[in-house]
Amino acid sequence: MSDDSKWKTIEGWIEKAKNQLQTAEKCLNTRIQYSESIEAAQESIELTVKAVLSILNIKFAPSHEWKPDRKEFESIARQIQERNLLN
């Protein structure tokens, strides 16, 4: 993936995350669409995490679920620790 393509993908994820967050807020305010609000908020979080990991060049599996062995999660955590991104 070219650098330009990567940034366009990231910008798309951020824009969609923003839209999903707005949808979550609207659904929550109706006081009858709680499940839709939760679903939209969850998607907003997922897209935001994908964007942040991509910006930081942290490799992650494009899967929507973690395998029971947690290897993907441990790989992401190790990359963050090795680069001292929490300091």
C-alpha positions in Angstrom: 0.0 0.0 0.0 1.4 3.4 -0.9 1.8 6.1 1.7 -0.8 8.2 0.0 -3.2 5.3 -0.1 -2.5 4.5 3.6 -3.3 8.0 4.7 -6.5 8.1 2.6 -7.6 4.8 4.3 -6.8 6.2 7.7 -8.7 9.4 7.0 -11.7 7.3 5.9 -11.6 5.3 9.1 -11.5 8.5 11.2 -14.4 10.1 9.2 -16.5 7.0 9.6 -15.6 6.8 13.3 -16.8 10.4 13.7 -20.0 9.6 11.9 -20.7 6.5 14.0 -20.1 8.5 17.2 -22.6 11.1 16.0 -25.1 8.3 15.2 -24.5 6.8 18.7 -25.3 10.1 20.3 -28.4 10.6 18.3 -29.7 7.1 19.1 -28.9 7.5 22.8 -30.9 10.8 22.8 -34.0 9.1 21.5 -34.1 7.0 24.6 -35.5 4.0 22.7 -32.6 3.0 20.4 -30.0 2.0 23.0 -28.8 -1.1 21.2 -28.2 0.9 18.0 -26.3 3.5 20.1 -24.1 0.8 21.6 -23.5 -0.8 18.2 -22.5 2.6 16.6 -20.3 3.5 19.5 -18.5 0.1 19.3 -17.9 0.6 15.6 -16.5 4.1 16.3 -14.1 2.7 18.8 -13.0 -0.1 16.4 -12.3 2.3 13.6 -10.5 4.7 15.9 -8.2 2.0 17.2 -7.5 0.8 13.6 -6.6 4.4 12.6 -4.3 4.9 15.6 -2.5 1.6 15.2 -2.0 2.4 11.5 -0.7 5.9 12.2 1.8 4.4 14.7 2.8 1.7 12.1 1.8 -1.1 14.5 0.9 -4.3 12.7 -2.5 -5.9 13.6 -4.6 -8.6 12.2 -7.7 -7.3 10.2 -9.9 -9.8 12.1 -12.9 -8.8 14.1 -12.2 -11.2 16.9 -9.3 -12.2 19.0 -8.2 -15.8 19.0 -8.2 -17.5 22.4 -4.4 -17.7 22.4 -4.2 -13.8 22.5 -1.2 -13.8 20.3 -2.5 -10.9 18.2 -3.1 -8.8 21.3 0.3 -9.7 22.7 2.0 -8.7 19.4 0.4 -5.3 19.5 1.3 -4.8 23.1 4.9 -5.8 22.5 5.2 -3.3 19.6 3.9 -0.5 21.8 6.3 -1.4 24.6 9.3 -1.8 22.3 8.7 1.7 20.9 8.1 3.2 24.4 4.8 4.7 23.1 3.3 4.8 26.6 5.9 7.2 28.1 
